[in-house]
Amino acid sequence: MTTLHVTFRVGSSDYALPASQVLHLESFQTATPVPGAPAHVAGLVQVRGRVVPVVDLRTRFGLPAIERTIDNRVVIVQVGARVAGLLVDSAREVLQLDEATFEKPPEVLDRHGGGFVTAVATLAKRLFLLIDVPRIIGEEPSHG
């Protein structure tokens, strides 16, 4: 079965998440910092009349910070009643990914990747890492 996925780039990797979890994409200018928030929380943004916390995926994934560009996007996701933004380097595509191509991530990712990647999918020689949104936004405890 193929399902729609929103794909985005962080660092040199392509990531995907089910389109059913994505409300919309927004350009990113800045976020209001939140005192005492974890380092991976970029801050708060107002999106369509709603205040939304933004998780910087570069920081969350342990990548070095880079200068923001016009390509940066905030992927607004919803998990249950919780809405959050994922700050990514770029996001442009919505693709059909065949679930038959999904594989369990390599063991090293499972052990050392924070549990953020739930599967790996391939499409036309491109590799997509499927992410666990609840774990990334802190809805689910980590199993480390």
C-alpha positions in Angstrom: 0.0 0.0 0.0 1.3 3.5 -0.8 0.7 6.4 1.5 1.3 10.1 1.1 4.4 11.4 3.0 5.7 14.9 3.5 9.5 14.8 2.9 12.0 17.3 4.2 15.7 17.7 4.6 17.8 18.1 7.7 21.6 18.2 7.2 22.4 15.8 4.4 19.5 13.4 5.1 16.0 13.1 3.7 13.2 12.5 6.2 9.6 11.6 5.8 6.4 11.5 7.9 2.9 10.5 7.1 0.9 13.4 5.5 -1.9 12.5 7.9 0.3 14.0 10.8 1.0 17.2 8.9 -1.3 20.2 9.1 0.7 22.5 6.9 4.2 24.0 6.1 5.2 27.5 7.1 8.3 29.6 6.3 10.4 30.4 9.3 11.7 33.8 10.3 12.2 33.6 14.0 10.8 32.1 17.2 10.3 33.6 20.6 12.7 31.9 23.0 11.2 30.2 26.1 13.2 30.5 29.3 14.2 27.1 30.7 13.1 25.1 27.6 15.3 22.3 26.4 18.0 23.3 23.9 16.1 21.7 21.0 13.1 23.9 21.5 13.7 26.9 19.2 10.8 28.7 20.8 7.2 29.7 20.1 5.7 30.9 16.9 2.2 32.1 16.1 0.7 30.2 13.2 -2.8 30.9 12.0 -3.9 32.3 15.3 -2.4 29.5 17.4 0.8 29.6 19.5 2.9 26.6 18.6 6.2 25.3 20.1 8.9 24.7 17.5 11.5 21.8 17.8 14.7 22.5 15.9 15.5 19.1 14.3 19.1 20.0 13.7 19.6 20.4 17.5 17.3 17.5 18.3 19.4 15.2 16.0 22.7 16.5 17.3 23.7 18.4 14.2 25.6 21.7 14.2 23.6 24.9 13.9 23.7 26.6 10.5 22.7 30.1 9.4 19.0 30.2 8.6 18.0 30.6 4.9 14.9 31.3 2.9 14.5 27.5 2.5 13.9 26.8 6.2 10.4 25.6 6.9 8.4 24.7 9.9 6.4 21.5 9.4 3.3 21.9 11.6 2.4 18.5 13.0 -0.5 17.2 15.1 -0.2 14.2 17.4 -3.5 13.6 19.2 -4.5 17.0 20.6 -0.9 18.3 20.6 0.3 20.6 17.8 4.0 21.4 17.3 6.3 22.7 14.7 9.4 20.9 13.3 12.1 23.3 12.1 13.8 21.7 9.1 16.4 22.9 6.5 13.9 22.6 3.6 10.6 20.9 2.8 9.1 20.8 -0.6 7.9 17.4 -1.6 4.9 15.3 -0.9 5.5 11.7 -2.2 3.8 8.4 -2.4 5.9 5.9 -0.5 5.2 2.2 -0.8 5.0 0.7 2.7 6.5 -2.5 1.2 9.8 -0.6 0.9 9.9 0.3 4.6 12.5 -1.5 6.5 13.5 -1.5 10.2 16.3 0.9 10.8 19.8 -0.5 11.2 20.6 -1.6 14.8 23.1 1.2 15.2 20.3 3.8 14.6 18.1 2.0 17.0 20.7 2.0 19.7 22.3 5.5 19.2 19.7 7.4 17.2 17.5 8.4 20.2 14.7 6.2 18.8 13.8 9.1 16.4 13.9 6.9 13.3 11.2 4.2 13.1 11.8 3.0 9.5 13.8 3.5 6.4 12.1 3.7 3.0 13.6 3.9 -0.5 12.2 5.5 -3.6 14.1 5.9 -6.9 17.5 5.3 -5.2 16.7 7.9 -2.5 16.7 7.0 1.1 14.1 8.4 3.5 14.2 8.2 7.3 10.7 7.9 8.8 10.6 9.8 12.1 8.7 9.2 15.3 6.9 12.5 15.8 5.7 11.8 19.4 9.2 11.0 20.6 10.7 14.0 18.8 8.2 16.5 20.3 8.5 14.9 23.7 5.1 13.3 23.8 6.5 9.8 24.4 9.3 8.9 26.9 12.5 7.7 25.4 13.5 4.1 25.9 17.3 4.7 26.4 
